[in-house]
């Protein structure tokens, strides 16, 4: 028998998701010359939300994985001028950059291709594959049929090529009113797929476009523009969410029947990201904004990328979360706590530690010299040895958090109460000797003494060990600041399902989703906190300096997430 040790198994590469497996197989087979071109194609009709982060991470991530012979385009599918604004375009660009991605020179708009899309429409008419229809929207729906009954051909189906071209050009010239005519593809009114029953591909819309102005009064439908814009951008792999799976036959039909396309992209679908405790419909998010249920698209309670950015979520956490939920074809509802855990894990590594008392109550140390001020050396981040330390002032009067005190403590209470001893974090042990109340009986001040032998975490031999530590700030040196505590925006985990078809998701808004504390007391170093800085308030949670409302010397802090998943515990 051989005495040589058995060979270790060869390391295996991380398993690819099914989308990347398809692309890797195409590259290996030499399709598209081995080139990979993806695209992220948002409609500029609202702000991006957390669900879009998954799509952004997937599309741009694939381009990174298959570099250098790859790219990801950013394309705005701006085919509906009544709902699109430059504000949304700018916000989308900012969101993609915030996640750490750059499209370089590969920025496109569907409106860049309006001329080509019009030419392709005339080409389909000439081929006998499109016709001008005079049915109105309701009539088109009636003629379409149902899932169990085939549709009926339009009475205008058999117009000649010449008549269709003439009418379509007059539509383009602005001769007809909105809704009076459409251009429809001529496919199959008996198709089991409703999307193939002679779909509308152009409609009349006399509306000002945010980029083309009043140059056009007819606009392509999304399902028509999307595949052809993919092809015009030389996209190789068009990655869509699962609701577009039934639209793929129309996508393929257009790619196959339009001549002169520079590429023939293939569409593949994956399941979209669904989160509980929120809604991720642009229409519903817009309603929250328009009806002033939130302060705007960037309200930190909103699931928009601008909202979570303002709340203090990090790009790294969003990428970790997006990759962690995976790329599958299975519809699933992800718990919001999974996202928050990813945020905690990242912030624990990067956040500076600071002391902040959100519900202050004064503690007077009666045996501490009245005029004395000393400085306690406190680590900036125990997770990062290179973060160093800082001096924090300590004096006779300190603030502790009211939640750390109980006049009548419940069973198992280990924090502050009359006659009990706790440690002031990074300082010394104190014992409560007296409770001061106002005329109503409310506790307004505590008094106690400190033990000088317990400085710097020391515990003299034979002395009982203190079981709890509380955070504090020196009353003489503390700064007042506004702190905003955010909770779930809704009271139910699935607002859409709870509302039902006839219900209203607004009725499930959480009235306690925001608590504003205006007299929080913070250690003095936080007076200079700049917008966009991350902190862990010791024993409290992770906080972010509000980038919108903070001013010099008067920071406003948003709670990003608690130290633990207190919501799940509740």
Secondary structure, 3 states (H helix, E strand, C coil): CCCCCCCCCCCCCCCCCHHHHHHHHHHHCCHHHHCEEEEECCCCCCCCEHHHHHHHHHHHHHHHHCCCCEEEEEEECCCCCCCCCHHHHHHHHHHHHHCCCCCCCCEEEHHHHHHHHHHHHHHHHHCCCEEEECCCHHHHHHHHCCCCCCCCCCCCCCCCHHHHHHHHHHHHHCCCCCCCCEEEECCCCCCCCHHHCCCEEEEECCCCECCCECCCCEEECHHHHHHHHHHHCCCCEEEEEHHHHHHHHHHHHHHHHCCCCCCCCEEEEECCCCECCCCCCHHHHHHHHHCCCCCCCCCCCCCEHHHHHHHCCCHHHHHHHHHHHCCCCCCCCECHHHHHHHHHHHHHHHCEEECEECCEEEEEECCCCCCCCEEEEEECCCCCHHHCEEEEEECCEEEEEHHHECCCCCCCCCCECECCEEEECCCCEEEEEEEEECCCCCEEEEEEEEEHHHHHHCCCCCCCCCCCEECCEECCCCEEEEEEEECCCECCCCHHHHHCCCCCHHHHECCCCEEEEEEEEECHHHHHCCCCCEEEECCCEEEEECCCCCECCECEEEEEEECCCHHHHC
